[in-house]
């Protein structure tokens, strides 16, 4: 058991229910903080600071303010107790955070070592709702990182790939082994950067896109013509031909632009 700066009580064990694996290597934390491309005017939000290794690296970088979202009441209290002058910790579940509060008029940079069990749904919501996201840097399970950055035609390419890449440009920066964490996970982790796409490049029919992705990638090995015939919605039957796509194509062969075209056609039928 280690003690926190300032004479805090011994660190409690990580909670499996929260998927906690605490990042402990300072040089990795500094690399993550530097990938935010920090500027003095930045508003920075950290998800799940835990014992605060990444928090301390972020506090060392230029920034205007640092907001910490922590679900664990012990660590939320510790982070607030030890907070720097421009840091505030909030006890909250980031899965329930209203990302729409991050607007172009009030932009933020976001970083975090995301628990493996919540990273995918959290990022799904964040990229679509946080229209004021300036830049993101996230540690996730390596497999999730590969899915986020995957290209069409690869084994990792799926609904999460298309959705996230509809809003941001993800880049896999580096891989982190289990030894960088306490307790060590059983798999490698990946650090990715998210660069938001221009507003004009975002999907105008997000609801239809989400629906199509869930329909298509539940049967990723099937041909899209057959998938649409079997789903029982007449509006989908002629979508491939209208989009100029061969019905024999499989979902994993379609580009992000292909899915945007399909979702626009589906929206026009509503």
Secondary structure, DSSP 8 states (H G I E B T S, - for coil): --B-TTT--B-----GGGT--EE--HHHHHHHHHHT---TT-EEEEE--TTSHHHHHHHHS--SEEEEEESSHHHHHHHHHT--TTEEEEE--GGG--GGG-BTTB-EEEEEE--TTTHHHHHHHHHHH-TTEEEEEEEEEHHHHHHHH--TTSTT-SHHHHHHHTTEEEEEEEEE-GGGEES--SS-EEEEEEEE--GGGS-S-HHHHHHHHHHHHTTTTSBHHHHHHHTT-GGGTTHHHHTT--TT-BGGGS-HHHHHHHHHHHHHT-
